[in-house]
Amino acid sequence: MNTHAHNRGFSLVEILVVIGIIALLASVIFATTTDSKIRSNDASRINAMRQMVNALELYFASNSQYPNIDSASSLDAACTGNAAWQALETELAEYIEQLPCDPSGAYVYEYDADSGNQYTTFGVRARLEHASNADVAAGDGGYSAVHFELGEQPKYCSVNYSGADADWLNAGNSVCAGGN
């Protein structure tokens, strides 16, 4: 007769090992999906900026100037923006259905036209959040190493000015301070 009973359960060590493996896999999956979401947000921002620039160029082709609006920004996650942003959206309504809203709700889009040359130049920008996009932001011809910038103003100011004076949206000089 066999007097040894067979154990039918798992030991505490086996259970802890399985829990540890599951936790490790969950953390890897979470990190991967978070990274992918941030990259996706940046791609959406860049695409939205290009669509906005296309609308601005169509507006220019019809009006021989860019919208006469200084320092417009989408100030919040609801994308209601400041009064200037709402005015810009009205001006561009024929060319773009809606101005972009940040996909994460954490950052803003910004626009400015240069009144110093009768609104024949502009700049737009949005902050990129993924560290791997620093080269995209730095290589766009604009001032900021964390913003994706498009338009003539960022390029002109970066080439012709240095330091804080090259910041086309916030500089203290009249040429590169967004024309303000």
QUIDA-V432315 format. One record per run of one state. SS is the DSSP state (h for helix, s for strand, l for the rest). FROM is the first residue (numbers start at 1). TO is the last residue. Records with the same first field share a line. If there is no record, write none. Layout:
# QUIDA-V432315
SS->FROM-TO / FROM-TO
This chain:
# QUIDA-V432315
l->1-11 / 64-71 / 74-82 / 92-108 / 114-114 / 118-121 / 128-130 / 139-146 / 151-151 / 161-162 / 167-180
h->12-63 / 83-91 / 115-117 / 131-138 / 152-160 / 163-166
s->72-73 / 109-113 / 122-127 / 147-150
